[in-house]
Every structure is written in structure tokens, then in C-alpha cells.
Amino acid sequence: MSIRTRLTLQFVAILGVTLLLFSSAIYFFTQQARREAFSESLFARARIVAHVYLDGTRRSDEASRASYRLYLRQFYRTLPEEEVRVFDADNQVVFEEGLAGRVAIPLALLNAVREDGREILLEDDHRQTVGLLYRDALRGDFVVVASSVDADSRQKLQDLLTVLTFGLLASFVIVGIGGWFFAGQALKPMQRIIQEVDSITASDLHRRLSQADGQDEVSLLAQRFNSLLNRLETAFAGQRTFVRDASHELRTPLAAIIGQLEVALLQQERSQQEYRQVLQNTLDAARLLKDLTNGLLQIARASDDPSQVPRSLVRLDELLLQAHEEVHRRHPTCRIDLEFSESSEVPNRLPFAVLGNEALLLSAFLNILENACKFSAASAQPVVASLFCSRTRVRLTVRDQGMGMTEADRQQVFVPFFRAESVRTVPGHGIGLPLTAKIMELHEGEIRIESQLGQGTAVSLELPSIL
């Protein structure tokens, strides 16, 4: 079922129930009002009959009394199927008029009238019977019982029920048509969004939805979708750049390997030393290719969904010692001084502890330590790695006194395969810092770089600590 149909049905149901309750209330209160008005008419008739009976019985002969009653009947309207009886103190009928004797009056009704002064008995088909206690100073108390059918209310209520029924059915039709039309108008922006989304492909991710300039829910949805398109466009652009750069970097060692092997095959006879040199050059190119491939795999791993990366409790002080030992093995001539400090607010049980992936964090530490060693090889000053722990953060700062970089180069260091002009002669692929930045992003951490050309570089990694 479409949203348009569902909204129409819901709108018709809500308004239909409201109109049904309203119509029922109108019918009920109209019926009550007419019933009460008819009851008062019967009580008035009962009082008139009692008065006529008492005045008529005071006359001298029966002919005079009958003439008196006939005279008074000319001044009031007879009710439909009217029946009036007057009972004396012994519950004997002393006067009756209309359809006398139709139904016997229950004794319980007469007793209730004598106790309460008046009583109403509702019967079927809009018939009412009322009882009235009429007191006379000379002749005592009488019970006057009047009964009649409210034919006028019966007809009026039937007409009202017919009008309300047809009005309710007509309202359903009108509301259904109107609801279908207005639901279509309300969903028209959604249909336009669907058409625009269907027309966007991977080749034109620069396009955006046109319904994002309002403040309603549809505009907010379009704004969120445009934000998603922004992220997709950035990701696709980064992917294309990454593939292009990776292909270029992979081509260099492969070309070197192929070239060395082709040159070796051109000459039929070579000395053992020449063959060893070819094999050594091929091995160096293969190692370069391996390092580059490992770097690409690490970047791909660091780009995974953070929720899919296994995490555990990691002590960064122990991890720094492990990274220091590995870098010293790779660069034995590089001196790295370690400094550890912590705030007085840090509990002694968990110093330098974070929640993270140990392998990825170790790779980040190795990258910045190895970069510091490579880019400060010509400096006599040692590399200083300072690990500081506060109550909420753990920060590693690696500072060297090497060649440094310009501000323009510093802005580009997190782009994969970027190599500044000043470090083209230093071995590397431009993968370390982009990989470290992605690892920090996975761990909800931050990486900051401060550098000036000729004055060294300071790289800071900051992670949330566990208390």
C-alpha cells in the first residue's frame, strides 16, 4: 500500500470517527430534549385533566358535568393515542379519558407517584406514561396518569437520522477525494526527490537534490541526502586518487624488476659479480614493492568500519617501548630519547591505558618514530618521544630537529603518496602519515603536526584514555 493511499485512509478514518461521534451526540441530545419536552407536555395535560375533573364533579348533574368537559376540550390539543386516568386514594379509577383501559396501570407506578409526587415510565415506540400527584384541600389526593405517543418526535428523529446518515456518507466521499488530492500534493516533493535520485549515477555525483532549501521534513531529508552525496563524492574522488597514485607507485618497482631481468637476459654470458648485482637490484625493488603493498593493505585496513575493528585494553607506554625497540633495530644509528609523565589526577591502576587495536596503534607509533629518524638523519640532535597522560587523554609527541617542511607541504602530508620536494631524496612512499591519520580517526583520536622548514617537526597523537 502506497503512502498516499495510507494517508488518505487514515485521514478518512479519523474524520469519519469524529463525524460519527458528533452525529451520535447530536441525535442523543436531540432525543433527550424532545423526550423531556414531551414529558412536560404530559404533566401539563395531567394537571389540566385533574383540574377539569374536580371542577366538573362539583356541578349539580351529570349533563352539566359532561357539557363542562366538552367545553374545556375545545381549548387544548389532543395528544396522539392519548389516555388519561384519575385514581382516588383507594387506587380506584374515578375518571378516564381517551383510549381508556388499553393497558392496566401497574400498582407500583401509583405507589411511586404517591411517594415522589411524580413519575415517568418510558415505553416502546416513543410512548410515555407519566404519573402526577394532585392534591385537593376538600377531596384529598388523587393520582393522575397520562399516557401518549410522541409521534412528532418519532418523525423528527427519523428525519434527523436520515439526514445524519446521508450527510456522514457524503462526508466520507468528499473527505476521501480531498484526502487523496492533498496527500498527492504533500507527497509531490517526495516524488520529485525520487526522480532526481534515480537520475544520479556514479559519473555525476556532483549533482544535488533541489528540495533542500526549506525547513520542513522533506527539505531536511533532501539536506541529509545531499550531505550523503557530498561524502560519497569525496570518497569516490579519494578512491580514484588513491588508485591512480597507487598504480603509479607500484609501477616504479615493477618496472625496475622487469628492466633488470631484461638487461640480464640480453647478454648471453655475464660474470658472477654482474649476476649478483642484478639479483641484488631485483631484491631491492621487490622489497620496495613489498613495503608499498603492506602500506596499501594497512591503509585499507585502517579505512574499515570502526565497529568492525577489534579493540582491547592497550598500555601506550608499553607500546611505545616496543615501537622504540623496533625502530632502533631498523635505524641503529638514530638516537630516540623517551619521556613519560602523567597528571596527578590519573589513577595509579591504569596509567597510559586506552581502548584500541594494538596492531594499528603500533603501526602509527612506528610510522611517526621512523619518519623522525629518516628526516633528521643529518642532525646531531636526538629524537625526543614524550608520552603524557591526563585524566581524559593520552598524548604522544615525537619531536625531531631535522629538515622540517613548509606550511604548504604541511597541509598536504595526509594525502596518500604525497612527497614534499625537500624529502624526495629520502626513501619512502608517502603512506605513513595518511595511515596514521586514519588510525587516529578509527580510535576517535587526533593527530597534529607542527613544523618549520629547517627547524624540525613535532607530531602529536592524542587518544581518549580509560579511567
C-alpha positions in Angstrom: 0.0 0.0 0.0 1.4 3.4 -1.0 1.9 6.2 1.5 -0.7 8.3 -0.4 -3.3 5.6 0.0 -2.4 5.0 3.6 -2.6 8.8 4.4 -6.0 9.0 2.7 -7.4 6.1 4.6 -6.1 7.4 7.9 -7.5 10.9 7.2 -10.9 9.4 6.2 -10.9 7.2 9.3 -10.1 10.0 11.7 -12.6 12.4 10.3 -15.2 9.7 9.9 -14.9 8.6 13.6 -15.1 12.3 14.6 -18.2 12.9 12.5 -19.8 9.7 13.7 -19.3 10.7 17.3 -20.5 14.2 16.6 -23.6 12.9 14.8 -24.3 10.4 17.6 -24.1 13.2 20.2 -26.5 15.4 18.1 -29.0 12.5 17.8 -28.7 11.6 21.5 -29.2 15.1 22.9 -32.0 15.9 20.5 -33.8 12.7 21.5 -33.3 13.6 25.2 -34.5 17.2 24.8 -37.6 16.1 22.8 -38.4 13.4 25.4 -38.1 15.8 28.3 -40.3 18.3 26.4 -43.0 15.7 25.7 -42.9 14.6 29.4 -43.6 18.1 30.5 -46.5 18.2 28.0 -47.9 15.1 29.6 -47.6 16.5 33.0 -49.3 19.7 31.9 -52.1 17.5 30.4 -52.4 15.6 33.6 -52.8 18.8 35.7 -55.4 20.1 33.2 -57.4 16.8 33.4 -57.2 16.8 37.2 -58.5 20.3 37.3 -61.3 19.6 34.8 -62.3 16.5 36.7 -62.5 18.2 40.1 -64.3 21.3 38.7 -66.7 19.1 36.7 -67.6 16.9 39.6 -68.7 19.9 41.7 -71.6 20.6 39.3 -75.2 19.6 40.1 -75.9 17.0 37.5 -74.1 14.7 35.0 -75.3 16.6 31.9 -73.8 19.7 33.3 -70.5 18.0 34.0 -70.3 16.4 30.6 -71.0 19.8 29.0 -68.3 21.4 31.0 -65.7 18.8 29.9 -66.7 19.1 26.3 -66.4 22.9 26.6 -62.8 22.7 28.0 -61.6 20.1 25.4 -62.1 22.8 22.8 -59.1 24.7 24.3 -56.4 22.1 24.2 -54.9 19.9 21.6 -55.5 16.2 22.0 -52.2 14.2 22.0 -51.8 11.1 19.7 -53.3 7.9 21.3 -53.9 9.9 24.5 -55.1 8.1 27.6 -55.7 9.8 31.0 -56.9 8.3 34.2 -57.6 9.7 37.7 -57.2 7.4 40.7 -58.6 8.2 44.2 -56.9 7.4 47.5 -58.0 3.7 47.1 -56.4 3.5 43.7 -59.8 3.3 42.1 -60.4 4.9 38.7 -62.7 7.8 39.2 -62.2 9.4 35.8 -60.7 8.3 32.4 -60.5 9.8 29.0 -59.1 8.9 25.6 -58.2 5.2 24.9 -59.3 4.1 28.4 -58.5 0.6 29.5 -55.8 0.0 26.9 -53.3 -1.3 29.5 -53.7 -1.7 33.2 -51.7 0.8 35.2 -49.2 -1.0 37.4 -49.7 -0.6 41.2 -46.0 0.0 41.6 -46.3 3.1 39.4 -49.2 4.5 41.6 -47.2 3.9 44.8 -44.1 5.5 43.4 -46.2 8.6 42.4 -47.6 8.8 45.9 -44.1 8.7 47.4 -42.2 11.0 44.9 -45.0 13.3 43.7 -44.4 12.4 40.0 -43.0 9.5 38.0 -42.1 8.9 34.3 -42.4 5.5 32.6 -40.8 5.1 29.1 -42.3 2.5 26.8 -41.6 1.3 23.3 -42.3 3.2 20.1 -41.9 6.6 21.8 -44.8 6.1 24.2 -44.6 7.7 27.6 -46.6 7.3 30.7 -46.4 9.9 33.5 -47.9 9.9 36.9 -48.8 13.1 38.9 -49.9 13.5 42.5 -52.7 16.1 42.6 -53.7 17.4 46.0 -57.1 18.9 46.7 -57.9 20.5 50.0 -61.6 19.3 50.1 -61.5 15.9 48.3 -57.9 14.7 49.2 -55.1 13.4 47.0 -55.5 12.0 43.5 -53.1 10.3 41.2 -53.4 11.4 37.6 -51.8 9.1 35.0 -51.4 10.4 31.4 -50.1 8.3 28.5 -49.4 9.2 24.9 -47.2 8.5 21.9 -44.7 11.2 20.8 -45.5 10.8 17.1 -44.0 14.2 16.3 -40.6 13.3 17.9 -40.6 9.9 16.2 -41.0 11.5 12.8 -38.5 14.3 13.5 -35.9 11.8 14.9 -36.3 9.6 11.8 -35.8 12.6 9.6 -32.7 13.6 11.6 -31.3 10.1 11.5 -31.7 10.1 7.7 -30.0 13.5 7.3 -27.1 12.5 9.5 -26.6 9.1 7.8 -26.6 10.6 4.3 -24.5 13.5 5.5 -22.0 11.1 7.0 -21.8 9.0 3.8 -21.4 12.2 1.7 -18.6 13.4 4.1 -16.8 10.1 3.6 -16.8 10.6 -0.2 -15.8 14.2 0.0 -13.1 13.6 2.6 -11.7 10.6 0.6 -11.4 12.6 -2.6 -10.0 15.6 -0.8 -7.6 13.5 1.2 -6.3 11.7 -1.9 -5.8 15.1 -3.6 -4.0 16.7 -0.6 -1.9 13.6 0.1 -0.7 13.7 -3.5 0.1 17.4 -3.1 2.0 16.7 0.1 4.0 13.8 -1.4 4.8 15.6 -4.7 8.2 16.8 -3.4 9.0 13.2 -2.4 8.2 12.1 -5.9 10.5 14.8 -7.3 13.2 13.6 -5.0 12.8 10.0 -6.1 13.1 11.1 -9.8 16.2 13.1 -9.0 17.8 10.3 -7.0 17.1 7.8 -9.8 18.9 10.1 -12.3 22.1 10.4 -10.2 24.8 7.9 -11.1 28.4 7.3 -10.2 29.5 9.5 -13.0 27.6 12.6 -11.9 27.8 12.6 -8.1 28.3 16.4 -8.2 24.5 16.8 -8.7 22.4 17.6 -5.7 18.7 17.5 -4.8 16.7 20.6 -5.4 14.3 20.3 -2.5 16.8 21.2 0.3 16.0 24.9 0.7 13.1 24.7 3.2 12.6 23.8 6.8 10.0 21.0 6.5 10.7 17.3 6.8 11.1 16.8 3.1 13.7 19.6 2.9 15.6 18.1 5.9 15.6 14.7 4.1 16.9 16.3 1.0 19.6 18.1 3.0 20.7 14.8 4.7 20.8 13.1 1.3 22.9 16.0 -0.2 25.3 15.5 2.8 25.5 11.8 1.9 26.2 12.7 -1.7 29.0 15.0 -0.5 30.6 12.2 1.4 30.2 9.8 -1.5 31.7 12.3 -3.9 34.6 12.8 -1.6 35.0 9.1 -1.1 34.9 8.4 -4.9 37.3 11.2 -5.5 39.7 9.9 -2.9 39.3 6.4 -4.2 40.2 7.5 -7.8 43.2 9.5 -6.5 44.3 6.6 -4.4 44.1 4.1 -7.3 45.9 6.5 -9.6 48.7 7.2 -7.1 48.9 3.6 -6.0 49.2 2.4 -9.7 51.9 5.0 -10.3 53.9 3.9 -7.2 53.5 0.2 -7.9 54.7 0.7 -11.5 58.1 2.0 -10.4 59.4 -1.1 -8.6 57.8 -3.4 -11.1 59.4 -1.5 -14.0 62.8 -1.7 -12.1 62.4 -5.5 -11.7 61.4 -6.1 -15.3 64.2 -3.8 -16.5 66.9 -5.6 -14.5 65.7 -9.0 -15.7 65.5 -7.9 -19.3 69.0 -6.4 -19.2 70.4 -9.6 -17.7 68.8 -11.7 -20.5 70.2 -9.5 -23.3 73.8 -10.8 -22.8 74.4 -14.4 -23.1 77.4 -14.5 -20.8 77.9 -12.4 -17.7 80.2 -12.6 -14.8 79.1 -13.9 -11.4 79.5 -10.4 -9.9 77.2 -8.9 -12.6 74.6 -11.6 -11.9 74.8 -10.9 -8.2 74.4 -7.2 -8.8 71.3 -7.9 -11.0 69.8 -10.1 -8.2 70.6 -7.5 -5.6 68.9 -4.7 -7.6 65.9 -7.0 -8.2 65.7 -7.9 -4.5 65.8 -4.2 -3.5 63.0 -3.5 -5.9 61.0 -6.5 -4.6 61.4 -5.3 -1.1 60.3 -1.8 -2.1 57.3 -3.4 -3.7 56.6 -5.4 -0.6 56.8 -2.4 1.7 54.5 -0.4 -0.6 52.0 -3.3 -0.8 52.0 -3.6 3.0 51.4 0.1 3.3 48.4 -0.1 1.0 47.0 -3.0 2.9 47.4 -1.2 6.2 45.6 1.9 4.7 42.7 -0.4 3.5 42.5 -2.0 7.0 42.5 1.4 8.7 39.7 2.5 6.5 37.4 -0.2 7.7 34.2 0.4 9.7 35.3 1.3 13.3 32.7 -1.1 14.7 34.4 -4.0 12.9 37.9 -3.3 14.2 38.6 -5.5 17.4 39.7 -3.5 20.4 41.1 -4.2 23.7 42.9 -2.5 26.6 46.3 -1.2 25.4 49.1 0.3 27.5 50.6 3.0 25.4 53.8 3.2 27.5 54.5 -0.5 26.8 53.6 0.0 23.1 56.0 3.0 22.9 58.8 0.8 24.3 58.0 -1.9 21.7 58.0 0.6 18.9 61.3 2.2 20.1 62.9 -1.2 20.1 61.7 -2.0 16.6 62.8 1.4 15.2 66.2 1.1 16.8 66.6 -2.3 15.0 65.8 -0.6 11.7 67.8 2.5 12.3 70.6 1.6 14.7 72.3 5.0 14.3 69.2 7.0 15.3 69.0 8.1 18.9 65.5 8.3 20.4 65.0 9.6 24.0 61.8 8.6 25.8 60.0 10.7 28.4 57.0 9.6 30.4 54.9 11.9 32.6 51.3 11.8 34.0 48.9 14.2 35.7 48.3 13.8 39.4 44.6 13.2 38.7 45.4 9.9 36.9 44.6 6.7 38.9 47.7 4.6 39.5 46.0 1.4 38.4 45.5 2.4 34.7 48.2 4.8 33.6 48.6 5.4 29.8 45.7 3.0 29.1 43.4 3.3 26.1 40.9 1.2 24.3 42.1 0.3 20.8 43.6 -2.1 18.3 47.2 -2.9 19.4 48.5 -3.7 15.9 47.1 -0.5 14.3 48.4 1.7 17.2 51.8 0.1 17.0 51.9 0.8 13.3 51.0 4.5 14.0 53.8 4.8 16.6 56.3 3.1 14.2 55.4 5.5 11.4 56.0 8.7 13.3 59.1 7.4 15.0 60.6 6.1 11.8 59.8 9.4 9.9 61.5 11.3 12.7 64.6 9.2 12.3 64.6 9.4 8.5 64.1 13.1 8.2 66.6 14.0 11.0 69.4 11.7 10.0 71.7 14.7 9.2 71.0 16.2 12.6 73.2 15.5 15.7 70.2 16.1 18.0 68.3 13.1 19.2 64.6 12.4 18.5 62.5 13.0 21.7 59.3 11.0 22.2 57.2 12.3 25.1 54.2 10.3 26.4 51.9 12.3 28.7 48.7 11.0 30.4 46.0 13.2 31.8 42.6 12.2 33.3 40.9 12.1 30.0 43.6 12.0 27.3 46.9 10.3 26.5 49.2 12.3 24.2 52.4 11.1 22.4 54.6 13.9 20.9 57.6 13.0 18.7 59.9 15.9 18.1 62.9 16.0 15.8 65.4 18.6 14.7 65.5 17.6 11.1 64.8 19.4 7.8 61.2 20.3 8.6 58.7 21.3 5.9 56.9 24.4 4.6 53.4 25.3 5.5 52.1 24.3 2.1 53.7 20.9 2.4 52.3 20.5 5.9 48.8 21.0 4.6 49.3 18.1 2.2 51.0 15.5 4.3 47.8 13.5 5.0 47.2 13.0 1.3 48.3 9.4 0.3 51.6 9.2 -1.7 52.3 13.0 -1.2 56.0 13.7 -1.1 57.4 17.2 -0.4 60.1 18.5 -2.7 62.6 18.7 0.2 62.3 15.0 1.0 62.3 13.4 -2.5 65.8 12.0 -1.8 64.6 10.3 1.5 63.3 6.7 0.9 59.5 6.4 1.4 56.2 6.2 -0.3 54.1 9.0 1.4 51.9 6.4 3.1 53.0 6.6 6.8 51.2 9.9 7.9 48.0 9.2 5.9 47.8 5.8 7.5 48.5 7.2 11.0 45.7 9.8 10.4 43.2 7.1 9.5 44.2 5.0 12.6 43.6 8.1 14.8 40.3 8.6 13.2 39.3 5.0 13.9 40.2 5.4 17.6 38.4 8.8 17.9 41.8 10.4 18.4 43.6 13.4 16.8 46.9 14.0 15.0 48.6 17.4 14.8 51.8 18.4 13.1 53.9 21.5 13.8 56.8 22.1 11.5 59.0 24.9 10.1 61.5 24.4 7.2 65.0 23.8 8.6 63.8 23.8 12.3 62.4 20.3 12.7 59.0 18.8 13.1 56.7 17.8 16.0 54.0 15.2 15.5 51.4 14.7 18.3 49.0 11.7 18.7 46.2 12.2 21.2 43.8 9.4 22.3 41.0 9.2 24.9 42.2 7.4 28.0 40.5 4.8 30.2 40.0 5.7 33.8 
